[in-house]
Amino acid sequence: MDISALNQDVASEDFGKRVKSAVFWRSGTQILSQLISWGATLSVIRILEPSDYGLFAMTSVVLVFLNFLNGYGFVSALIQSEKVEPIRIRQAFGMLILLNAGLAAIQFFAVAPLAAAYYEESVVGEMLRWQSLIYLSTPFLILPEAMLTRNLDFKKPAIVNLTSAFVGAVIALGMAFNGYGVWTLVFAPIAIFWTRAIALMIATRFWVRPSFNFKGAGSIFSFGTMMLVAHGFWIVQSQCDIFIAGRAFDNHQLGLYAEALFLTQIFAAKFVPPLNEVAFPAYARLQNDREALSAGFLKAVRLIMLISCPLYLGMAVTAQPLVDVVMGPKWTEAAPLVAILALAMPVMTLHILFAPALNALGLPNIVVRNSLFGALLMPSVYLFAVQYGADGLAWGWLVAFPILLLFTIYQARPHIGFGIAGLASAVLPGLAAAAAMAGLVWTLDHMVLTALWPDVPALLHLAALAAAGGIVYTAMLWFGARATFMEVVNLLVKRKPPEPAMP
């Protein structure tokens, strides 16, 4: 890897091209890799039982909670810095190795038996011991990827992600078809992580010797620690529902809730984070031009909400046929949960767009404040809501996340530099068109389709509603927000520049 390239200044016109290329490689290949993963995941869902996913959800809480300590905040400091010295990269590598080796040991020897006792499931402890292998791959994965991210080079990581998705899909399908049950959910992610780590090291030629002498690395520690704390609070707010439900629900009910959450979070959890990975270094290059950064942030909000609002509101009004088609008849009880959770997801999507802009401005303390508020709010709501079962827990999302979003907007607005009217104008085109679309689709479904054909096949049912929704949403944008609609078209369609005029 060419370290000197990390400190090169980028001309404004070249910067725009790099951002577009980064979005193409990161989001485009993300779609392809997710199609591979979803194909395998949905096939596995039809083979395994909800109770298997309940057990996996129990270990996922531990993994996600400990994984925030993996040191990504330290490499984020390298991305955010205007200049990077080779010794800082070596020091960050050393930090990552020490941290993740320690996490693997803690999970293997201490956390695994405690989790097994808490959930009263001995197999949870066995699963967590194997899953500790994931941490050992982390240093060789996130540092070379972060260095490429700093330079807005997403082509190599994109190809690596596609490769690892294919490997994980093959292993998951092979184990599921051969009757390995819940262990399918353990070993497929391990294979994905180690494939990514090995392939990234080879593709980037990241042959860097780690340094365990951390003298002069105070800036990495301070920025990384703030991001670490912020991410820790985010983990509390995002995982406390499963942690609380793990003791209140049986494995079957927990599995239904966890997979309903997985289905509704597909866009917010799988597509928005990769876009944020592009946004973070792009915002960091604009940190001294607040007007350009604010305009870029509002444009990102506008475009992402144009996708997330129709997706999630459409999911809410088609929940039953969607679950029957995508997950199969054994998951039909999850449909009401999907309908409720989907309504909260546009709010969650908007909320998570703020962090990369604030971090790029060198203000992780604001992100910490937002995450701390969420870490206090969400468990309080869930502890009350869990007594009403899985439906109550789903409604807890719809109550808590709008409050958290308002707090985040209040904290971030003065620093990013947008106005409330500007933010509203970025959100409203997608939200208004999607709300009208959802109302018309619901009316079509309940007043016409199911009234005339009560036993309509699930696939035909879903296809008819999706087609109607797509037509209505496109028409709403065309007649009500044509400029925004054309902005999306121009982003997706590469137009040939006009021929120069003859002298």
N, C-alpha and C positions, 0 to 999 in steps of 0.2 A: 504493500500500500504506500502511495506517495504522500508522506506527511506534509510536505510543503504545499501541496494543492489545497489543504484544509484552510490555509490562511490567505488565499488569493482573493482579492476584491473582485466582485462581479458587476459588470456594467448593467445599467437598468434594463436595457433591452434584452441582454443575455439572461438576466435574472428572471424576467417574465417567461422566457422560453424554458428555463430550468424548472420553474414552478409548474408549468403546464406539462412538461415531460414527467416530472415527479408525480403529479396527480394521475397521469395516464398509467405509468408503471405501477404505482402503489394501489390505486383504486381499481384499475382495469384488471390487473392480475389477481387482486384480492377477490374480485367477482369470480374469476375462473377457478381460483383455488377453493373458494367457498362452495362453488357448485360441485367440485370434487368431494369436498368434506361433507356437504349436505347430502349428496347422493349416498355416501357411505353411512352417515349418521341416521338418515331416515330409514335406510334398509336395516340398520342395527336396531333402531327403535321398534320396528315391527317384529323383531326376533326376541329381544330381551323383554323383561317384565318391568312394570312401574316400580316394583320393590327394588330392582337392581339400580335404577336411577335414584331411588331414595337413599340407598347406601352410598352411591357415588356423590350425591349432594352433600352428605355428611363429611366426606373427605375433602370435597371441594372448598368448603368453608375454611378448613385448616390450611389448605394449599394457598388459597388466595390471600389469607391473612398473613402467612409467613412470607409469601412471595413478594410482598411490598418491601421487605427488608433486603431484597436481592441486590440493591445498590444501583438501580437504574438512575436514581437521582444524581449520582456522581458522574455518570456519563452524560446526563442532561446538562450538567454544568459545562462540559466540554462543548456541547452543541451551542449553548447560549453565549459562550465567551467569544469576544471579537477575534482573539488570537489564541492559538493552542501550541504549547511547547511540547516536544517529544517526551520530555521527562514526566509531564502531567499525564500523558497517555499511559506510560509505564506504571505510574503511581495508581491511576484508576484501575488498571488491570490487576495490580496487587490487592487493592481494596476489594475488588469483586471476588477474587479467589478466596481470600480470608473469610469474607462474609458468607459466601455460598457454601463453603465447606462447613462452616459453623452451623448454618441453617440445616444442612443435611444431617449433621450429627444430632442436633437438637430434636428434629422431627423423628429420627430413627429411634433414639434412646428415651426421650422424655415425652414428647407430644403424642406419639402413637398410642402408648398405653393409657394416657390420660383421656384421649378422645374415645377410645374403646370403652372406658369406664363411664364416661359422660353419656354416651349414646346407648350404652348397654348392648353393644354389638362387637364381639371379638374380632370379626372379619375386618372391621374398620381399622383396627390397629395393624393388621397384616397388610392391608392395602396402603396405608400411609408409609410403612417401612419401604415398600417398593417404590412408592412415588417420591421418596427422598432423592432418587437418582436424578430427578429433573433439575434440582439445584446445581448439581455438579456440572451440568452442561451450560449453565447461564453465563459464566464469564467469557466463554468462547463464542457466545452468540450475540450478546447485546453490545459489546464494545466495538467489534468490527462493523456491525450494523449501524451503530450510532455515528461512527466516523463517516460512513457513506451518507448517512442522513444529514450530517452537518454540511456536506458538499452538495446536497440535493441530488444525490445519485441513488436512485431507487431501482435501477434496472437489475443489478446483480441480486439484491435481496429479494426482488420479485420472483426471479427465476428459481432461487433457492426455496422460497415459500411454496411455489408450485410443486417442486420436487418433493418437499417434505409432506405436503398435503396428499400427494399420490401414495407415498410410502405409508402414511398413517391410514389412508383409506383401505389399502390392500391388507394391512395387518388387522384392522378392525373387522372387515368383512370375513377374513379367514378365521379369526378367533370366534366371532359370533356364530358363523355357520357350523363350527366344530364344537359348539356347546360349552364355551368357556365362561359364559354368563357375565357377571359383573367384572371379571378380570379383563374382559375386552376393553372396558372403559379405563382400565389402569395402564395397560401396556401400549395401547395405540398412542396416547399423548407422549409417553416416554420416547417412543420411536420417533415421533415428530420433532421433539425438542433436540434429540441427539443428531438426527439427520440435518436439521437446520444448523446446528453448531459446527459440525464437521464440514458441511458444504460451504458455509460462510468463511471459515478459516481458509479453505482451499481456494475459493473463488476470489477472495480479497488479498490472498497472500499475507495474511496478518501474522507475520512471524515476529512478534514483539515480546521482549523479555520483561516479565513483571518486575516492578520495584516495590520492595517492602519498607523502603525508607521514605517516609511521608513528609519530610521537611519541605516547607514551602507550598504545601497543598491545602492551605487554609481555605482558599476560595472554593475549591472543589468540595471540601467538607461542609462549609457553611451553606452553600447553595444546595448541595445534595441532601443535607440534613433537613432543610426546610421542605424540600420536595418529598423526602421520606416521611416526614410528619404529616404533610398534607395527604399523601397517598394512604397513610395508615388510617387517618380519619375517614377517608373515602371508602376504604375496605370495611370499616365498621358499619358505615351507613348502608353499604350495598350488600353486605353479607349477613347482617344481623337478623334478617327475616328467616333465612334458612337455619341459622344457629338457634333461634327461638323456637321455630317450628319443629326442629329435630327432636325436641323433648315432648312437644305437645301433640304431634301427629304420628300415626303409624307409618311404616315404610311406604305403603301403597299411596296414602294421601300425600305424603311428602314428595314422592316421585311425580304425582300428577301436578302438584304446584310447581315443582322445580322445572319440569319440562314445559309447562305453560309459560313460565318466566323465560325459559330459553328461547321458545318460539317467538315471543313478543319482543325480545331484546335483540333479535338477529341483526337489524339495521343499526341500532344504537351501539351494540357491543361488537359487531363484526366489521361494519363499514365506516362508521364515524371515527373510531380510534386510528385507523390507517390514514384518514384524511387529516386528523390532528397531528399525526407524525410528520406530514408534509407541511402543515400550517406552522408548527413550532419553529423550525429553522427559517421558514420564510418570514414569519413575524420577527424573529431575532435579527434578520438582516435589515428590517425596517424599524428597529427599536428607536432610532434617532429621528424618524419621520413619523410623528404621531398621527398626522392627518392621513397619510397613506395607509398606516396600519389600521386605523379606525375604519377607513373605507373598505379595506380588504376584509376586515372582520365582518362588517355588515353584509358584504357580498357573499361571504361564506355562509352566514346565517340564512340569507334569502334563498340561496341555491339548495342548501341541505334541507330547509324546511319545506321547499317545494316537493322534495322526494319523501321526507318522513311523514308529513301530515296525511297525504292520501294513502300511503302504505298502511299506517297504523289505524286511521279511522276506517279504512276499508277492511282491515283485519277485524276490527271490532264488530262490524255489521255482517261479516261472513264467517264468524268464528266456528259455527257448527260444521258446515261443509268443509271448511279449511282443515279442521282437526281430523275429520273423518278421512279426507283425501291424503293429507300429508303424513299423519301419524298412525292412522289405522283405527279400527273399531274399538280396540282395547283401551284407547285413550279418549273415548268420547266424553267421559266425565270432565275432562280438562277444558272443554269448550267454554263454559261460563267464566272460567278463570281467565282464559285468553281474551274474551270480550272486555272484561274489566281492566286487565293489565294494559291492553293495547291503548286505551284512552290516556293512560299516564305517560306513555313512551314519547310522544312529541315534546312534552315538558322536559323529560329526562334528556332527550337529544339536544335541546337548546341549552340546557344547563351545562353539559359537558363540553360545549364549544368555547366556554370562557377560559378554561385553564391554560391552553397553549398560548393565548394572547398575553395573559398575565405573567406566565413563566418567562416568555420571551422578553418582556419588559423588565425582567429581574425582580419581579414582585411575588415570589412564591409565598410570602407571608399573607397576602390576600387570599390565595388559594387555601392556605392553612386555615384561615378564619372561616371561609365558606365550608370547608370540610368538617371543621370542628362543630359548626352549627348543625350540619347534617348528621354528624355522629351523635349529637344529643337529641335531635328531633326524631330521626327515623326509629331508633329502638323504643322511644317513648310511645310512638304511635303503634308500632307493631306489638308491643307488650299488651296494649289495650285491645288491639284488633284480633290477636290470635285466639282469644276466647270465643270468637264467632266463626272459627274454622278457617279453611283455606279461602273462602269467599271474603271473609273479614280481612284477612291478610292482604288480599288483592286490593280491596277498597282502601287499605292503609296507604298503598302507593299513590292512589289518586288524591288522597287528602294531603300527604306530606310533601310530595315533590313540588306542587305549585308554591307552597310556602318557602321551600328551599330555593326555588328559582328567583322569587322576589328578593330574597336576602342577597343572592348572588349578584343580581342586577344592581342593587343598591350599592354593593361593595365595589363592583368593577367599573361602573359607568364613569366616574371621574378620571380613572387611570387610562382606560382604553380610549375615551374621548368621544363616545357616541351620545346622542340624545335619546330620550324615551320615544319621541316621535319617529326618529330614524330607525330605532329598533322595531317599533310597531309596524312601520312601513315595510320592513324586511320580512317580518313574520306573516303579516296579514294576507298577502296574495295566496300563499299556499294553504294557510289555515282556513280562510273563508271559502275557497274553492273546494277544499277537501270536506268541510262541514256540509256544504250543499250537496256534494256528491254522496256522502254517507247517508244523508236524509233521504235522498231519492232512491238509493240502492235498498235501504231498509224498507221503504214503501213498496218498491217493486217486489221485494222478496215476500213480505208478509201479506200484502193486499192483492197480489197478482199470482206470482209464481207458485208458492206453496199452497195458496188458496185453491188454485185450479188443478194443481198436481202435487198432492201431499206426499207421495212416495217418489218424488223426483230423485234419480241417482245422484250421489254426492258429487261426483266429478262433473256431471252436467250442470248441477246446481251451482257449484263454485265457478265454473267457466262462464255461465250466463251472467252471474253477478259481477265477476271481474271485468268482463267485456263491457257491460253497462257502465260500471264505475269508471273505466278508462275513457270511454267516450264522453261521459258527462264531465269528468275532471278536465279533459283537454278542451272541451267547449267552454267551460267556465273560465279557464285561463285565457283562451283566445279572445273572448268577448269582454272579460272583466279586467285582465292584466296582461295585455298583449306585449307590452315592452318586456315584462319579466319572462313571458313565454319565449320570446325571440332571443332573450339572453341565454336561456338554456339551450335553444336550438343552435345558436352560434357557438356555444361552448362544445357541443357534441359533434357538430358538422364542421369539418375543416374546409373552408372555402378557398378557392384558388384566387390569388390576388389579381387585380385587373392588369391588363397589359399596359405598359407605359405608352403614353401618347407619342406619335411621330412628331419630330421637330418640324 
